[in-house]
Structures are given as structure tokens and as C-alpha cells.
């Protein structure tokens, strides 16, 4: 999904990033963001023998993606983002998280195109996004696979995927596991606005096992569409991991809660902060954590279950 506004700029921003500081939203969109009492994690942690800690990262790349650049420049910009994401992931792991979810297109971010109003900034065609696409396996899965193995955690990240056989481009979410290997890859099914002009649509929900039971990644607009949500409800999925870049101010959590109730699953929401709302949601729609004003990490706890056994 597209971004709403470019929050920060300049290469120095990422080098000095502190993951728990207040978001630039406070100065740039104060009149639009409705402040909430942010809950970064539940006040009481359950028994670690029965529950594992999870984390979602609310953040957007500090530099707007450049269009019309070389593949080498595209890779350089992605590496800047990977290194920031790695710092968030290390911070979350240091705080006990066993699974870390990053936002939609987190590896590449979105462009700032001067001739477009900020709310319409997005890639316009394949040429715009071409310097940032990559295969899976590829540079990002290798980078985060090594990081996940080092930290002993699951990591989900968003990227623009190029299918090596068809040369089609997809909006994808990839999860790597504590062994460093790819656990699953999901391609966004429901495009938002002009995404169909440069991306192909995925067709099939993806479900795999984690220590928290059946787990399914989805991306942004998928959360309010029958496919994949009805399919996941029918499969009795335990956990939905939502990588998103929402496009309506202050409305995300309403949709995310409904999605959790629809599937009857825990919902882990990692959003970009243009139109923010991130957190961990229970299957009944109540929240364990909810952040809106802050770039940073929200936490929650999920029950451990058998390899394919649903939590009761």
C-alpha cells in the first residue's frame, strides 16, 4: 500500500536513529494524528513456559526511495533500510521477543515523487520499482536469515519480489526462522489503488507452523478482503502476521481488530507510521499493545501450541 507522507529525509537520519524516540509525526501531522494512551506491552507477562513474547515494529525508511536510479543504487538504499531493521530486531530480541514483524515494503520503502501530492506518492510503473525488486531467496532473505539465526528468532519483512521464472513483480512478505531458513513467503492478493500497474497479484494464502501454531502472513488490504481472510478462518489459523502501510489516518486498528475476530486468531500488526496504528491483538479483538504516536516496538504474548494444534 502507498505511503501518505515523507516523514524524514537525509542519509544521516538512519545513522542516529534511536528506536524508542517519539515519531516525527508529532511535528509533521500533529493535527491529524489522534493521540492515544499508547501501550507498548502488557503490564503483566504470562508464564514463559506457556507463552512466548512477540514484537511488531512501527517504522518507515527515513529516506524516500529514489526512482530512475541504477540497480546498484537501489541495493545501497535497501541495505540502509536493512541495517535499521536489524537494529529494531536486535532490540526486540534483547527484550525477549521470539518473533519480530516488520511493515509492508519495509526493505525498500516508498518514493517521494515531486509532481505528485504526498498522499498519492507511490511507484507508478515497473520502471520506478525495478531497481528495488529481488528474488526470494535473494539478498534480503540471506541478510535476515543470518540475523534470525544469530538471534534465534523468527523475522518477517516486506519487499518487492521479482519472480525469476515469469519476471513478474510482487508485493511480498517473507518470514525466516531461527535456523536461518525461509519459513514462508506470501504475495499480496488485494492491490490498493494503482498497485496493479506495477505489481502482479498473489492468489494463494500461505500457512505454516511456528511454535505458536498455524501462522499466516498477510499484507495491508488483505485484512478486510474475503480472500485470504475467509480461507484463514476456515483453516483455523492461530496467528496472522500483518505487514502493512495503512492509508487512512487513525482507522487502522478498527480494521485490524475486525480481522482478528474474523479469523479468530492473534493478529500481529506492523505498520508504517504515515497513517499509524500497530500492536498485538487478541482473537476476540482486544489489544495487548497499541502504539500510534511513536516510531518503535510494541510487544505481546502468544501461547505456545503443538505443530498444528489450535490454541483453545
N, C-alpha and C positions, 0 to 999 in steps of 0.2 A: 504494500500500500504506500501511497505517496506520503511525503512529509508535508508539514504545514508551514514551517518557517525555519530559517537557518539560525540556530541559536548562538553558535560561537564560530570564530574564524581564526586562522593563523596557525602555523605549524607549531608554535611554542605552546599552544593550549594543551596538547596531549602530554607534553613532557612534564608539565607541572600539575597534571590532574590529581586531585585528591578525591577518592571515590565517595566520601561521605559528606562533601560540602554541599551547600544549597545550590539548586539549579539556577542557571541564567534565566529561567522562566520568571524568576522573581522580579527582574528588572525589565524584561522584554515583553511579557504578556501578563503582567500583574492584574490588569483589568479584565482579563479573560479567564484566567485560572481561578476556580472557586476553591479557596483553601479548605483543607480538611484536617482533622486531627490524625496525622499520619501514624500508622502502627507498623513498625519495621519488623517486629516478630512477636509471637505470642508471649504473654507475660510469664507463663509457666511452661516449661519444657516437659513433655511426657517422658516416660521411661525409655532410655536409649536402647534397651534390649528389644523393644517392641516398635519403636518409631525412629525414622531417620530424618535428619534435617535437610531441607532443600532451599534453594535460593533462586530468585529472579532478579535480573539486572535491568534497571531503567536507565537508559543512556542512549545517546546518539553520537556518531562520529563528530569530532569537533571541527573538521574541515568539510565544507561542501565538496561532493565529488565533482571532478572536472570532466567535462565532455570534450570529445575531439582530441584526446591525448593518445600517446603510444601505449602499447600493451605493457611496456616496461614501467611507464609512469603509473599506470593503473595498478600494477603489482606493488609499487612503492607505497601508494596511498593505502592499499589494503593491508600492507604489513604494519603501517602506523596503527590502523584500527585493531589488528590482531593483538598487538602488544598492549594496547589499552584494555582490551577484553581479557587478556591474560592476567593483568593486574587485578581486575574485578574478580576473576575466577580464583586467583590465589587468595584474595581477601576472603571470599566466601568459604573456601576450603579451610582457611585458618580459623574461621568461626564455626567449623563443624559441618558445613554443607556437604552432602554426598551427591547432589545433583545440582547443576547450575545451568539456568536457561537464559540465553541472550535473545535479543529482539530480532525482528524481521530485517533482512538485508543488513545485519549488523556488521558484516565484514566489509561491505562496500559503501553503505550509506546512500544518500540521495543527492542529486545535483542542485545547484543554485543557478538557474538559467536567467540571465538578466531580462530578457524580453518577456518572461512570464511573471505574473504576480506570485508572491511567495507561496500562497496557498495552493497554487497549481504546479509548483515545481515537481518535476518527475522526469524520468527518461522519456524521450519522445519516439524513439525508434531503436532498431538493433545497433545502429552505428554508435549511438550515445552510450549504450551499456556494454558494447563489445569489449572495451579494454578491461572490463572487470569480471567477465564470465570465466568460469573454470570448471574443469571436470571434477567428478567425485568417483573415486579417490582423486585427490589433487593437492595443491599447496595448503589449502585451509584445513582439510581433513588430516593431512600429515601434521600440520602445526598443532592443532588442538588434540589430535590423538596422542602426541608426545606429552603435551601438557596434562591431559587427563590421566595418562599412565603415571606420570611423575607424582601427581596429587592423589591418585586413587579415587577419582570421581567421574561421574557422568557429566558431559558438557554438550549442550545443544546450541548451535549457532546458525545464523541465517546468511545465505549467499545467493549469488546469481550463478546458476549451474548451466554449463553447456553439455548437452548430450553428445558424446564423442561419435556416436554412430549416425544420428539424424541431424546433428548440428543445430537442433532447436535449443532455445534458451528457456530456463525455468526459474521461478522463484522457489527456492528450496530451503528446507530446514534439515540439518544433519545432526545426529547425536552420535558421539563417540563414547566408549565405555572406559572403565578403569584399566582394562587391558590394552588400551590404545587403539582398539579396532573400531570400525564403524558398526554401530548397533542398528541404525536405521536411517533411511533418507526419505523425506516426504516432499512432494511437489505440490505447491498451492493449486487448489482446484478452482476456487472462485476469485476471478480477477476483479479488481476495483478500477472503475472508470477506464482509462486508456491503457491499462497494463497489457491488454490483449494485442496491442500494436507492436510490442517488442518481446512478449513472452508467450510461450505455449502453456496450456493449462494441464495440470496433472489430472488424473482420472480416478485414482485408487487410494483410499485411506490406507495408512500404514500402521500396523500394531506390532509391538514386540514386547518381550519380557524384560523387566528390571526387578530389583529387589522389592519394589512397591507394587508389583503385579503387572497386569497388561497396561502398557503405556502407548499413547498415540500422540505424535506431534501434529499440530495444525498451524495455519498461518492466517492471521488477520481476519479477512472477510469470511473465511471458512466457519468462524464461530457462530454465525447466525444463518447458515445455509444447511438445508436438509442433507445434502451430500457435502461433507462427510459426517455431520453430527448424528443423523439418524442411524447411520451404519455403526458408528461407535457405540451408541446406546444399545443397539441390538447385540453387539459383541460383549457387552457388559465390561467395558474398559474401566480400569481403576483410576488412571491418571491421564489427563490431557495436558500436554505442554504446548502453550500458545506463544509463538513468536509473532509479535505484531508491531505495526506502526500505525496507530489509530488516526482517524481523520476527522473526528468530531470532538470538540472540547468538552471535557467533564462527563462524557456519556459512556466511556469505555466500560467501566465497572458494571454498569447495568447490564450490558450485553454479556459480559464475562460471567456474571452470576447466573444469568439465564442459561448460558451454555453449560455451566457446571451442573445445574439442575436437570437440564435436558438429557445429558448423558448419564447423570448420577455418578459423577466422578470428581476427584480433586482436579482443580484447574490451576495450573502454574502459568501466570501471565507476565511476560517480559515485554515491555512496551518502550518505544522511543518517546522522549519527553516533549514532542511538539504538541500533542494533544494527550496529556499523560493520564495514566492510571495503570498501576502494576500491583501485583500481590499474589498471595496464595489463597485460594477459595476452597471451601469445603463442598462436598457433594450436595448439601442442602442449600447452598447459596450464601451461607455466612462466610465472613472473611477471617482468616488467621492474621493476615497482614494486608496493608493497603497504603501505598505511597502515591503522591501526586505532585507535590511541590519540589521534590528532591531528586537529583541525579544520584543514584546509589543502588543499594541492595535491600530487598525485602526477603524475609525468611518465613518458613513454615515447617510443619512436621507431618510426615505421611507414615501410615502404618506399614510395616513390612508384611508381605504376604508370600505364599508359595509361588512357584514359577508361573502358574496360570490360574491360580485360585483367587477369586474376588474377595476383597475385604468385606466383611459383614457389618 
